[in-house]
Amino acid sequence: MTVSRILLPVLLCMIASVHAQSTLFRCVDDKGVTYFGETMPAACAKKDVTEISKQGRTIRKLDAPLTPEQQKAKAEADAKQRENDKKVAEQRQKDLALLGTYGAEREIDVIRDKDVAQIEQRRKFLEARIVDVDARLEKVNNQMEFYVAGKRKTAKAKIAEAAKDGKDAKDSKSSEREVPAQLQADFDRVTSDRGNLVLELTRLDADKKTTIARYDGEKDRFRRLKGGMRPGTVLDEQGNVLIEAPIPKGASR
């Protein structure tokens, strides 16, 4: 009996404490009617719900369940955000590498000029090769002309002879000078060599433009980063900000 008298006040305090800590759920329907309940009211099933204490203090807020359309839109937005986060992370890595490679803009110019000089050196070598190939091609053409001219002369002779004898030209027999196989092979090889050299020169010109454009882009990026643009900021082709890089945690604005 003594123990019961001691435990009774404790039990009463525990019950009062549990009752005092119980919460209410509140929501508002489309007509503006507010619903309360110690358990979730049925009218709140598809609404935003606020859980409050008996003293009216907000404990947490529960968002209404998403509709299928909202779920689809959210999934697309989440996918887009993940894609943007990936682009920012990749760009940030490039930006940090750029800042770690160069200390000033002029250093970019020095490296650019060095790469362009190598391309120009290669171009001069190819141009000298073309001069040699053209000399070989002229020599082979002169040799080919001997046989081509001979064929033209033979053809005229055949026509004249056929006309004199009253025969068809194709029936007249004359010896024709055929181009030797080796000479024809030399002509084909030299012609192919020249074509390949011209093609490589065209590629070198494209490489030079690409190289200059790349270093100009790096210099512009370096200038922006030094001017305060956050590493990871994604720009469009016109240089406008497409995706703003987030402020690093702990950094001041």
C-alpha positions in Angstrom: 0.0 0.0 0.0 2.9 2.3 0.8 4.5 1.6 -2.6 1.2 2.3 -4.4 0.9 5.7 -2.7 4.5 6.5 -3.8 4.0 5.4 -7.4 0.6 7.0 -7.9 1.8 10.6 -8.2 4.6 9.5 -10.5 2.1 7.7 -12.8 -0.2 10.8 -12.8 2.7 13.0 -13.8 3.7 10.7 -16.6 0.1 10.6 -18.0 -0.1 14.4 -17.8 3.2 14.7 -19.5 2.2 12.4 -22.4 -1.1 14.3 -22.7 0.7 17.6 -22.7 3.1 16.4 -25.4 0.4 15.1 -27.8 0.1 17.0 -31.1 -2.6 18.1 -33.5 -2.7 17.8 -37.3 -4.1 20.8 -39.2 -4.9 21.4 -42.9 -7.1 23.6 -45.0 -9.2 22.3 -47.9 -9.9 24.0 -51.2 -12.9 25.8 -49.7 -10.8 27.4 -46.9 -12.2 25.1 -44.2 -9.6 24.2 -41.5 -9.5 20.7 -40.1 -7.9 19.7 -36.8 -7.3 16.2 -35.3 -5.0 14.3 -33.0 -4.9 11.8 -35.8 -4.7 12.8 -39.4 -8.1 14.0 -40.6 -9.4 12.2 -43.7 -9.9 15.6 -45.4 -6.1 16.2 -45.0 -5.1 13.1 -47.0 -4.2 15.1 -50.2 -3.4 18.5 -48.6 -0.4 20.1 -47.0 -0.5 19.3 -43.3 1.0 21.1 -40.3 1.7 19.2 -37.1 1.4 21.5 -34.1 1.6 21.2 -30.3 -1.3 21.8 -28.0 0.2 25.2 -27.4 0.0 26.0 -31.1 3.8 25.7 -31.8 4.6 24.3 -35.3 6.5 21.1 -35.0 6.8 20.1 -38.7 5.1 20.6 -42.1 4.1 17.7 -44.4 3.7 18.4 -48.1 0.7 17.0 -49.9 1.3 13.9 -52.0 2.3 14.7 -55.6 0.0 14.0 -58.5 1.3 11.8 -61.3 1.9 14.9 -63.4 3.8 16.6 -60.5 5.8 13.4 -60.0 6.9 13.4 -63.6 7.8 17.1 -63.5 9.8 16.5 -60.3 11.6 13.5 -61.9 12.5 15.6 -64.9 13.7 18.5 -62.8 15.8 16.2 -60.6 17.4 14.7 -63.7 18.1 18.1 -65.1 19.6 19.1 -61.8 21.9 16.1 -61.7 23.0 16.8 -65.3 23.8 20.5 -64.3 25.6 19.3 -61.2 27.8 17.0 -63.4 28.6 19.8 -65.8 29.5 22.2 -63.0 31.7 19.5 -61.4 33.5 18.8 -64.7 34.0 22.5 -65.4 35.2 23.2 -61.9 37.9 20.5 -62.4 39.0 22.2 -65.6 39.0 25.6 -64.1 41.1 24.6 -61.1 43.6 22.9 -63.6 43.7 26.1 -65.6 44.4 28.3 -62.6 47.0 25.8 -61.5 48.7 25.8 -64.9 49.1 29.5 -65.6 50.0 32.4 -63.3 49.2 35.1 -65.8 47.6 35.7 -69.2 51.0 36.2 -70.9 52.0 32.7 -70.0 49.1 31.4 -72.1 50.2 33.6 -75.1 53.7 32.1 -74.8 52.5 28.5 -74.9 50.1 29.3 -77.8 52.8 30.9 -79.9 55.0 27.9 -79.3 52.4 25.4 -80.5 51.5 27.6 -83.5 55.3 27.8 -84.4 55.4 24.0 -84.5 52.5 23.9 -86.8 54.1 26.6 -89.1 57.4 24.6 -89.1 55.5 21.5 -90.2 53.8 23.5 -92.9 57.1 24.8 -94.3 58.3 21.2 -94.5 55.2 20.1 -96.4 55.5 23.1 -98.8 59.1 22.1 -99.5 57.9 18.5 -100.2 55.3 19.8 -102.6 58.0 21.7 -104.5 59.9 18.4 -104.9 56.8 16.5 -105.9 55.9 19.1 -108.4 59.4 18.8 -110.0 58.9 15.0 -110.2 55.4 15.4 -111.6 56.6 17.8 -114.3 59.2 15.3 -115.3 56.7 12.4 -115.5 54.2 14.6 -117.4 56.9 15.4 -120.0 57.5 11.7 -120.4 53.8 11.0 -120.6 53.3 13.7 -123.2 55.6 11.9 -125.6 53.3 8.9 -125.6 50.1 11.0 -125.5 51.3 13.2 -128.4 52.3 10.0 -130.3 48.8 8.6 -129.9 47.2 11.8 -131.2 49.6 11.8 -134.2 48.8 8.1 -134.8 45.1 8.8 -134.7 45.3 11.5 -137.3 47.5 9.3 -139.5 44.9 6.5 -139.3 42.1 8.8 -140.3 44.1 10.2 -143.2 45.1 6.8 -144.4 41.6 5.4 -144.1 40.2 8.4 -146.0 42.8 7.8 -148.8 42.0 4.1 -149.1 38.3 4.6 -148.6 38.3 2.4 -145.4 37.0 2.9 -142.0 39.6 4.4 -139.6 39.3 1.4 -137.2 40.3 -1.0 -139.9 43.6 0.9 -140.6 46.6 -0.7 -138.9 49.2 1.6 -137.4 51.7 1.1 -134.7 50.7 3.1 -131.5 53.0 4.0 -128.7 51.5 2.7 -125.5 52.5 4.3 -122.1 54.8 2.0 -120.3 53.3 0.4 -117.1 56.1 1.7 -115.0 55.7 5.3 -116.2 52.0 5.1 -115.6 52.6 3.8 -112.1 55.1 6.6 -111.4 52.6 9.2 -112.6 49.8 7.7 -110.4 52.2 7.6 -107.4 53.4 11.2 -107.7 49.9 12.5 -108.3 48.7 10.6 -105.2 51.7 12.0 -103.1 50.8 15.5 -104.1 47.2 15.1 -103.3 48.1 13.7 -99.8 50.4 16.6 -99.2 47.8 19.2 -100.1 45.3 17.4 -97.8 47.7 17.5 -94.9 48.3 21.2 -95.5 44.6 21.8 -95.3 44.5 19.9 -92.0 47.4 21.9 -90.6 45.5 25.1 -91.4 42.5 23.8 -89.6 44.7 22.7 -86.6 46.2 26.2 -86.5 42.8 27.9 -86.3 41.6 25.4 -83.7 44.8 25.8 -81.6 44.5 29.6 -81.6 40.8 29.5 -80.8 41.5 27.1 -77.9 44.1 29.2 -76.3 42.0 32.4 -76.8 39.2 30.6 -75.0 41.5 29.6 -72.2 42.8 33.1 -71.9 39.2 34.5 -71.7 38.3 31.9 -69.1 41.4 32.7 -67.1 40.6 36.4 -67.2 37.0 35.8 -65.9 38.2 33.5 -63.1 40.7 36.0 -62.0 38.0 38.6 -62.2 35.8 36.8 -59.7 33.8 34.2 -61.7 33.4 31.1 -59.5 35.2 27.9 -60.8 32.6 25.6 -62.3 30.4 28.3 -63.9 29.1 27.0 -67.2 29.0 29.4 -70.1 27.1 29.2 -73.5 28.8 29.6 -76.9 28.3 33.4 -76.6 30.1 33.6 -73.3 26.9 34.1 -71.3 26.4 32.4 -67.9 24.4 29.2 -68.5 24.8 27.5 -65.1 26.0 29.5 -62.1 28.4 27.5 -59.9 27.2 27.3 -56.3 29.1 29.2 -53.5 31.4 26.7 -51.7 30.3 25.9 -48.2 31.9 28.1 -45.7 32.8 30.8 -48.3 31.6 34.3 -47.9 29.6 36.0 -50.6 
